[in-house]
Amino acid sequence: MSGNTFSYWEQTAFIDNADVIIIGSGLVGLSAALHLKKQQPALKVLVLERGFLPTGASTKNAGFACFGSVSEILALLKKSPADEVVRMVNYKWRGLQRLRQNLGDANIDYQQHGGYELFMDGEEEHANECLDKLTYLNNTLKDAIGQPAIYSVADAKIAAFGFKNVCRMAYTPYEGQIHTGKMMRTLLNKVYQQDVLVLNGCEIKQIEQETNYTCLRTSQGNFKAAKVILATNAFASQLFPELNVIPGRGQVLVTKPIDGLKLKGTYHFDEGYYYFRNIDNRVLFGGGRNLDFETEKTWEFGQTEAVKNKLTTYLHDVILPGQDFEIDCWWSGIMGFGEDISPIVKQVSPGIFCAVRCNGMGVAMGSLVGEEVAELALG
């Protein structure tokens, strides 16, 4: 270390001697840390995080334990080979089971009330087209999640949920919801128990490769390790521009508590670009990235009037028609996308590995993506 940045105690107990440094303390990074320690308990693993809390999407997502809505999967089948889509649905499904297995349902407040997809008035033709393909989808995906009859028509429930301007609805019993904050707290506790050190407020400025190790120049000083794992999802291309990861901002709101809220389960519409659910008798509602892809292709957190207006309009006209509600808070998370529907898990240069681009499905994929990159680094 140069200068007197750290004391001898800090240097010997916190800074030096990491075998593996993981950049990013989100779901992928911490899952990688957990897997490394399970496989090789003697490894010294250090996690560096630039935010006060995990920056990106791990604590800022909507908490959907989902593997894909009907129109979303049909849209994927139009642009990717069927076997690839089936493989990704299976991957998300296994990832969700691994998340539950690693952390325990009670610890992440997992509830399986099923998932619904809404089709709006005026979309009848599109709705019928999608719902006519349910048998095809069920046959195509039954091996992917090991369940028959994954999707069914649920038009009869539209009125019970109090929706307006909705013409058709599909349902799957296999999707659930979680409390994202509890998920990350539980995961942090797990890695602490394995003697993994997580240091926050530490931004990577530069990565330099030496002969036997990689040096990370950070906002807090220099760190070095034999192996480095990049788990910064949407922000990966800031450090490695050659990685094809496009940021996509998701804007989210939560209302104040609403008496007698009828929502139960997770809800999607418009090919998964909009999503809402009940959390503590409040409506959590997010999406609208497709209103203006270019503007939402950003690393900046924040809101736009266009998306705020659209979400508020849908609340008034579709989700809570004729009901009084107040919006309690807004936030945004940054997801990582690419043309290819698969995440990028690979070695980027000697001793440096990446696990990025979860395509907005980090909750479903993150546990497995983290384990995969850990295996790669151990290899």
N, C-alpha and C positions, 0 to 999 in steps of 0.2 A: 504494500500500500504506500502511496506517496503522501508526504506531509504527516500531520498529526490528526487526521480525520477521526480515527478510532483509537480508543485506549487499547492497551495490550489485552485486557479482559474481553473487550468487545470483539477484538480481532480474533482471539483464539476460540471464543465461545459462539460467536455469531457469524463471522465473516469468512474466515479461512476454512479450508478442508472440505468443502461440499464436493461430493462425488457427482451429483446431478443437480443442476439448477433448472427450475421450471419457471418460465416467464408467464405470469397470468394465474390468478388464484380463483378462477371460475370453476364451474362444474368439471370441465375437461382437465384443467391443470391439477385440481385436487384429486380427481379420480386417478390420474396418472401417478401422483405422489403415493396414494393409498396402495395402488397395485405394485409399485416399485418396492415399497416396504414389506408388503405381504410376500413378495417373491424373494427379496433379499433384505432381511431385517437389519443387517449391519450397514447398509448403504446410508450415507449422509445426504439427505435430500433437503434442499432449500428452495422455497417458493418466493419469487419477487413479484410484487403487485404495485402498479403505479398509483392506484386509487386508494382512497380511505377505506372503501369497501370494494369488492370486485367490480372493476369498470367493465362496461360492455352490456351483456344481456343476462348473466346468471342470476343477479338479484333484481333485475328490472323487467323480466318477462312476465307473461300473464298466468303462469302456473298451470299450463295445460299438459296433461299426460296423454298426448294424442299421437296417432300415427298417420292421420290424413283423412280429410273429408271426401265425400263422393266426387264432387266436381273437381277437387284438387287432384285426386288420383287419376281421374279420366283425362285431365289436362296434361298430366305427366306422361300418360300412356300415348298421347299424341306426339310427344317430342322425344321420348326415350323408348328403347326396346322393352317389351313386356317383362322379360326375365330380370332386367335391371330394376324396374319399378318394384317387382315382387321382392327382389333382394333387399331393396331399401326399406320397404314396409316391414319385412322380417327383421331387419337391423334395428329399426326404431322400436319394434315390439320387444325384441330381446333387450334393447337398451333400457326400456321402461321397467322390465322385470328385474334387470340388474340393479337399477337405481333403488327399487323397492327392497330388494334382497340386501343390498349394501347398507341401507339406512333405516329400514323398518317403516312400515306404513304409518304407524302412530307418530313417529318422529317428524315425518314430512306432511302430516295431515292429509294423507292420501284418501280420496273418496271416489268410489267408482259409481257415479250416477249416470254414466253413459254420455255419448256425444251426439249432438243434433246438427243437421245442416238445414238452413232456411233458404227458400227460394222466394223472391219477392213478386208481388203483383206486377204483371208486365213481362215476367220471365217464364211464363207458362211453357213456352216451346222448349226453352233450355232445360227447365225443370223436368218435363216429360222425357226429354232425350236422356237426361242423367238417370232418372228413376227407372226408365225402361232397361237400363243396363245393370241393375242391381244383381240380377242372377249371374250375369257374366262376371261382374266384379267379385261376387262371393265365391264363384268357382275359381277365378284367377288367384284370389288371395287366401283361399282357405288353408293352404299348406304354409303360407307365410306366417300366420299367427295361430295355426293349429285349431281354428274354430270354424264351425260351419255358420251359415247365415249371419255374416258380419254386419251387413246393412239391411235395413228394412224400411218400408214406407211408414211415416208417422204423422200423416195429415190430421188424424183424429185428435192429436195433442195440441194443435196450434191454438185453439180457443182456450184450453186449460192454462196455458202459459200467459195468456192475455195479450198475445201479439196482434198487431194490425198490419195490413198490407202484405201479409205473407200468404202465398198461394199453395205451396207444397212444403213438405218437410221429410227428411230422412233421419234414421236413428241407428246408432251402433251401441250395444251394451258394454263394449269392451274398452271404452275410453274413460279416463278419470281426470282428477284435478289434484293439485298439491299446493302447499304453502311454500312458495319459493324461498322466502326468508328462512323458514325453519329447515328447509332442505340444506341451505348453505351453512347454517349454524351447526347442524348435525354433522355435515361433512367436515367442517373445520375442526370440530371436537374429535372426530375420528382420526384426522391426520395429526392433531396435537398429541393424541394418545400414542401414536406411532413415532413420536419424537421428530416430526417434520417441523421445520421452522418456517413460518410465513411472515415476511417483512412487507409492510404496506408503505405507501408513499415513496416508492422506489421506481423511478422511471428509467428505462433502458435508453441510453443515448446512442450507444454504438456497440457493435459486436465485432471483436477482433479475434482472429484465429491464430494461435501460436502453435508450435510443433506438437506439444502433448496436451494442450488444454485450450479452452476458449475463454477469452477475457471479456467481461461485460462492463462497459463504462456506464455508470448510472448517475442519477441526480444525487445519490448519497455516497458515491465513491466507487471503487473498482472491486469486482468479484471475479473469481475464476473457478472453473470446474472442468472435469474431463468431458462431461456430456451436458448438453443444454437441450431443453425441450421448450419449443415455442407453442404456447397454448393461448394465444391472444385473439383467436377467432377473426372477427371483422377487422382488427387492427394489425393483422399479420403483415399486410403489404406495406405498412409503415417501416417495418424493419427489413423485410424481404420483398421489394417491389415486384420481383418476378413471380411471386405467388399470385395466382388468379383468384383473389378474394375481393369481392365488391361489398362495401358496407351498405347496409339498409337499415334506416331508422324506423323503429316501431313506436308510435305515440300511443299512450295509454291514459285512461282516466278512471277514477273511482268515485262513485257518488257517496253522499252521506247515507246512513241507514234508511231503508224504506220499509214502512210497516206492511206486512203481508206480502212481501215479495214472492212471486210465484215461480221464479226461475230455479231449476234444479238440474245440474249437469253442465256440460260445456257446449257452446253454440258457435257455429261458424257460418259465414255466407260469403258469396262472391269468391269462389275458389280458395277459400281460407284467408283471404286478405283482410277480412274483418272477423273478430272473435270476441265473445263476451261470456260472462259467467257470474254466479252469485258468490260473493265472499263476505261473510259476516253480515248477511242481509243488506249488502250493498251491491250495486252492479259495477263490475270491472269490465271495461270495454276498450278495445284497442284496434288499431289497424289503419287502413287508408293509405298505405304506402303506394298503392297503385294509382292514386289520384295524380301523383307527380313523381314518377320514379327518379327523375334527375335530381330534384330537390332533396329527396329522401336518401339519395346515394351519398351519405355524408358521415363523417366521424364526429360531427357536432351534436351534442345532446340539445334538446329543446323542442319547442312546438311551432307549428305553422297555423295561421288562421284558417287556411283551406281545410286542413285535416280536423282541426277543432270544430269548425262549423259543421263538417260532414258527420262527425261522430255525434255531436249534440242533436243534429237533425234526426239521425236514425234513432236516438234515444226517445225523442218526442214522438216520432211518427210510427215506429215499429216496435221497439222494445218495451217502452213504458207509456203507451198512448193514453192520454187523458189523466195521467198521474203527475202529481207534483214531485219534483226531485231537485236536489241541489248537488252540484259537482264539488267534491271535497278536495281532490288533488289531481294533478297531471304529472306525468313523467315520460321519459323516453328511454329506450334501450337500443343498442346498436348490434344488429345481427350481421352475419357474414354469408354472402351468397356467391354463386358462380353458375356458369352455363351447365356444368355437370351436376347431377343431383347427389353425387357422392361427396363425402368430406375428403379433405386432403390429409392423409396420414403418411408421411414419408421422411426420408433423410434428405435434408436440403444441402448439407455440405458435411465434411468429416466431423463427427461428434455433435452435429446439430440436427435435431429432428423437429418436425412440426405436426400439430394436430389441430387443424383449423377448418373453417367453412362448413358450419352445421346447417346452412340453408334454412334458418328460422326454426329448426327442430332440435335445438340444443338440449332441452329437457329429455327428449326421447333418445337422442344419440349420445349425449355427453359422456355417460359412464363407460360405454364401450369404446368410444373414440379415445378416451384417456387411457384405458387399458391397452389398446392396440399400440399407441405410441410408446407406452412404457415397455411393452414387449420388444418393440423395435430398438429402443435404447439399450435394453438389457442384452439384446442379440449382438 
